[in-house]
Amino acid sequence: MNPFLDFTRSKPHISHCMNKELTFLTSEGEKLNITTYLNKSFFTGNTLVFIHGFKGFKDWGFVPYLGNYLSEKGYFVITFNFSHNGIGDNKNEFTELEKFAQNTFSRETNELDELINAFRNGFFEGIETNSKIGLIGHSRGGAIALLTAAKRKDISAIVTWAAIARLDRYSTRQKEEWRKKGFFEVINTRTNQMMRLDVKLLDDIEENSSGSLNITDALQKINCPLLITNGNLDMAVPIKEAEQLYEWSQKSNTEFFKIYGTGHTFDIVHPFEGTSEKFEKLLEKTTKFFNQHLN
């Protein structure tokens, strides 16, 4: 038997977690679909918010697993879909491609900011509004977490998983074609869908790269503990981007953790087929970091 497959199947996750499905309406009337995870037997009073990345969503692969895992480590866990991530009422399929095309980085930072404000204002019943909050951002979600935290004073710790260091990931030629056609196309290799990005995203990058979307500046403003993690075999977000984030960060409160022998999703696939040794290592490091800085 393949020992890796044996590992993934030999650790079934039996959860006594209370999961809730909620909907939050933003100030623009957009809908954020939310799943929360809480295990009252272990709850210590602190909250973690998971921020998905580009072509990610709250029900992708490892996300429900991490929600259950971290709730059993004592945390109230919030996972959610950005309003324009392309996922609608069907939790696992991209059925809102028009919204996906209209998404921007500024929209995502604003929506995360509003969600945290909603938490502070008692939107999540039964959870103290003065709870310490930690953020976990994967891929693009890592950049959104950093940019949002830089605007706030109430984030107590941040962990990034394979976070991007630059929002402008397009060549001059690609951007010229983008403006000429009015859209840029990306393929979803999992679903084979061709997904468009409107010029609005390019405008957002160019108009705000030196201001609200400046990751370098954001890292200088963040004073809470930060853990930067990346797989050394990541082809989507090379580990040099994690090294760049670390270089820009305040070293006195930042850790850098490499995970060897794994890529962008830490050997996890969608639909979820089980955990992996590398992902368990990431979860253990993440939990240890939050236990140290939140409890």
Buried (B, 14 or more C-beta within 10 A) or exposed (E): EEEEEEBBEEEEEEBEBBBEEBEBEBEEEBEBBBBBBBBEEEBEBBBBBBBBBBBBBBBBBBBBBBBBBBBBBBBBBBBBBBBBBBBBEEBEEBBBBEBBBBBBBBBBBBBBBBBBEBBBEEBBEEBEEEBBBBBBBBBBBBBBBBBBBBBBEBBBBBBBBBBBBBBEEBEEEEBEBBEEEEBBEEEBEEEEBEBBBBBBBBEBBEEBBEEBBBBBBBBEBBEBBBBBBBBEBBEBBBBEBBBBBBEBBEEEBBBBBEBEEBBBBBBBEBEBEBBBBBBBBBBEBBBEBBBEBBE
